[in-house]
Amino acid sequence: MEQVFSYIIGLGAAVMMPIIFTILGVCIGIKFGKALKSGLLVGVGFVGLSVVTALLTSSMSGPLKTMTEIYDLNLGIFDMGWPAAASVAYNTTVGAFIIPVCLGVNILLLLCKATKTINIDLWNYWHYAFIGAVVYFAFGNIWWGFFAAIICFIITIIMADMTTKDFQSYYKDMDGISIPQPFCQSFVPFAWLLNKGMDAIPGFSKLDLDAEGMKKKFGVLGEPLFIGVIVGIAVGMLSCSSWSQVVSDIPRILGLGIKMGAVMELIPRITVLFIEGLKPIAGATQELVAKKFHGVSFSIGMSPALVIGHPTTLVVSILLIPVIIFLAVILPGNEFLPLASLAGMFYLFPAVLPITKGNVLKTFIVGLVALIVGLYFVTDMAPFFTSAAQDVFARTGDSAVAIPEGFQGGSIDFAGSLLGWTIFRATVSLKWIGAGLLVAVTTFLGILNRRRIIRDAALARQAAAGSAGEVSNTK
């Protein structure tokens, strides 16, 4: 079974998701041709996103490594990026069973009215499997791994419910969709607390700077495209050891600027493909579930790739890249330099923007704090991540988990998230006490969410009855 799932996951999101969505579309009543087109559009979107993020990583990794050599920066944790984390996740027993287990938990939560989200973002189930796999390797006990993965799934799907209203009202064309992805939802507490704190500072709320406002105020200088070009040129110049090298490397520096501008411009265009492909699936799923559950509305859990093309996400992500690299070098106790993980920077903000209302300054501060904390989370989990990666490499020979000699392995994609680290430390460090605390918190959140769902349903029925009464009176 483990080998079967590893083979399927090994196909990659670009192949796996079109197959899944085509089958799912036919099963929920969409004609085969339309379902196939939806699936293929999602696959094309993943290919486009992979190409652009690979362009970002390949273009930036060389200059950034050169910078570490020029300034004698020695950090002992090698950034392996999300592919390594996904490989660790799915090449274990936890990963082999994570999809059916979590789908079963999802159905149970729906029946108990503890959630309104149907999570069909199957590719990103690797996030749950990852934390389960690392806990499994830390304990040597598979049941602890499944426990951690299930706790992560439940908390994430409840968080998706709690953020759905703001998410759908902030982003265009996202009605009926939520984002149950733990990396995204993990940063909601940071965003909420910091946003409240910034609003309490006199005059801070007047600094209402969003990406669209930057375009109007600064013209072409405020465009994400132009900001990407400037950041790329700046990084290119900093990777030169002297001014004479800057002059001689002008073609390379300008080329890097153009590539960063291309990343900023192409990602929003690619996200349109995801929206076009996923909307029919989401709509048909909602209709089917509404019939089965007698008109009750549900949210369809989708990939955050749908909204990472937002201008604020792009601007803040690109601005944070040089800042977090600089801070990674000077922060005491940190041993991790993010390079490959930079491609996942965009996924930090989908659930943050509805809280900061797209304010560039607020979003930048939230992202900065989250990433600084994330660096220490990665440093803390590196020995366990390394052990898991070495075991998977020994069994599979997967190059994605090959760690260079003399380094430990790490990835800010999920290993740097509050939710993943908290579950990991609660189980590994506190064991049964930590497990008890996690169960208590998860149960509390589930009860709270269930009460909210029942209350909202009652209010919806009252509103519908009132509307029906008004119609009958007019007749």
Secondary structure, DSSP 8 states (H G I E B T S, - for coil): -HHHHHHHHHT-HHHHHHHHHHHHHHHTT--HHHHHHHHHHHHHHHHHHHHHHHHHHHHHHHHHHHHHHHTT----EEE-HHHHHHHHHHTSHHHHHHHHHHHHHHHHHHHTTS--EEE--GGGGHHHHHHHHHHHHHHT-HHHHHHHHHHHHHHHHHHHHHHHHHHHHHSTT-TTEE---HHHHTTHHHHHHHHHHHHHSTTGGG---BHHHHHHHHGGGGSHHHHHHHHHHHHHHHT-SSHHHHHHTHHHHHHHHHHHHHHHHHHHHHHHHHHHHHHHHHHHHHHHHHHHTTT---EEE--GGGTTT-HHHHHHHHHHHHHHHHHHHHSTT--B--SGGGGGGGGGSTTTHHHHTTBHHHHHHHHHHHHHHHHHHHHHHHHHHHHHHHHHHHHH--GGG---TT-EEE-STTTTSHHHHHHHHHHHHHHHHHHHHHHHHHHHHHHHHHHHHHHHHHHHHHHHHHHHHHHHHH-
